[in-house]
Amino acid sequence: MPVWKWALLLVVSLLLAVIMYGLAQVAFFAVDKQWLQCTVGVVTSIVMLGLYALFVKWFEKHKANDIPFNRIAQDTAKGLGIGFCFFLSVVLIMMLLGLYRIDSIGTDKPLEIISAFFLFLLVGTGEEIIFRGVLFRWIDEKWGFVVALTASSLIFGFIHISESNATLWSSVAIAVEAGLLLGAAYKYSGTLWFPIGIHWAWNFTQGNIFGFEVSGNDAGAALLKSTVSGPDWLTGGAFGAEASVIPVLLGLILSAWYIWKTEILSLNNPRVL
């Protein structure tokens, strides 16, 4: 396929995925009952995955092999665990450095926290379809893993430049700590379930458990009320912990681990990848 045609088809695919994700968010926030938002979050996530599968089958003429039904529970649970432990590690390091202090535990807005949990399911699903299911996969198939990982990470990071309190550094930080990790996790696992789980748990844990901003935005009620103090390069400042150098370093280590495991897997069984 000529490069111009490949690029045009990629842009069309991305545009359709972005519209789908945007409509899912509109549907979520159009509902004013928090208990109903939970249902909308689940339903729209399922619908987005279904549309993704249909689009791949119709447009690309093959089955969507990265959403195997038999690995939903296994890979999503693994991703949730990695995402939670990743941010827990960030907070523990901040506590050891005297940057983060827990003031109280508990909330009077449990429904708001539950609603946020399902909102971040929607966010994780929609963004992983866009950035890993479409962008990363298409570039990987055309230009290879390194180009796909670099391009998708940079685009994922700098798409956040429009968020509240965003800076050039916060975009670079997200590209490194999240873009690289999610791309490497997708390539290693071969499924969208794994990066969806990481993305989902990462956002919810930082925002609604530990009370940080999520990409510069207030995530609402949190289980822990805390005080964060210290230099912005360590705490992330107004943008939230994602702009801290701590998750950047941890993300690099974890990304390197999955890249290494991917290379080992490809050497042992080239047909897997």
Protein Blocks (a to p, Z undefined) as FASTA:
>chain_A
ZZklmmmmmmmmmmmmmmmmmmmmmmmmmpmbfklmmmmmmmmmmmmmmmmmmmmmmmno
pacfklcfklmmmmmmmmmmmmmmmmmmmmmmmmmnopaccfbgcdfblmlmmmmmmmmm
mmmmmmmmmmmmmmmmmmmmmnojklmmmmmmmmmmmmmmmpghiafklmmmmmmmmmmm
mmmmmmmnopaklmmmmmmmmmmmmmmmnopaeehiaebjafbdcddeddfklnopmnoj
klpmklmmmmmmmmmmmmmmmmmmmmmmmmlZZ
